[in-house]
């Protein structure tokens, strides 16, 4: 809230730009750090897995 008030002192348009910049940075970090799933074949997709303990 304080940051939003400070941004309105600079220019009110920054209050709309800042969440876009944060979302873009979050998306870029997620693409880089979240591992990809391995492709599943029809045989492994239909085979139930044993419960892990």
Contact map, one row per residue, 1 for C-alpha under 8 A:
11111000000000000000000000000000000000000000000000000
11111100000000000000000000000000000000000000000000000
11111110000000000000000000000000000000000000000000000
11111111000000100000000000000000000000000000000000000
11111111100000000000000000000000000000000000000000000
01111111110000000000000000000000000000000000000000000
00111111111101100000000000000000000000000000000000000
00011111111111100000000000000000000000000000000000000
00001111111100000000000000000000000000000000000000000
00000111111101000000000000000000000000000000000000000
00000011111111100000000000000000000000000000000000000
00000011111111110000000000000000000000000000000000000
00000001001111111000000000000000000000000000000000000
00000011011111111100000000000000000000000000000000000
00010011001111111110000000000000000000000000000000000
00000000000111111111000000000000000000000000000000000
00000000000011111111100000000000000000000000000000000
00000000000001111111110000000000000000000000000000000
00000000000000111111111000000000000000000000000000000
00000000000000011111111100000000000000000000000000000
00000000000000001111111110000000000000000000000000000
00000000000000000111111111000000000000000000000000000
00000000000000000011111111100000000000000000000000000
00000000000000000001111111110000000000000000000000000
00000000000000000000111111111000000000000000000000000
00000000000000000000011111111100000000000000000000000
00000000000000000000001111111110000000000000000000000
00000000000000000000000111111111000000000000000000000
00000000000000000000000011111111100000000000000000000
00000000000000000000000001111111110000000000000000000
00000000000000000000000000111111110000000000000000000
00000000000000000000000000011111110000000000000000000
00000000000000000000000000001111111000000000000000000
00000000000000000000000000000111111100000000000000000
00000000000000000000000000000000111110000000000000000
00000000000000000000000000000000011111000000000000000
00000000000000000000000000000000001111100000000000000
00000000000000000000000000000000000111110000000000000
00000000000000000000000000000000000011111000000000000
00000000000000000000000000000000000001111101100000000
00000000000000000000000000000000000000111111100000000
00000000000000000000000000000000000000011111110000000
00000000000000000000000000000000000000001111111000000
00000000000000000000000000000000000000011111111000000
00000000000000000000000000000000000000011111111100000
00000000000000000000000000000000000000000111111100000
00000000000000000000000000000000000000000011111110000
00000000000000000000000000000000000000000000111111000
00000000000000000000000000000000000000000000001111100
00000000000000000000000000000000000000000000000111110
00000000000000000000000000000000000000000000000011111
00000000000000000000000000000000000000000000000001111
00000000000000000000000000000000000000000000000000111
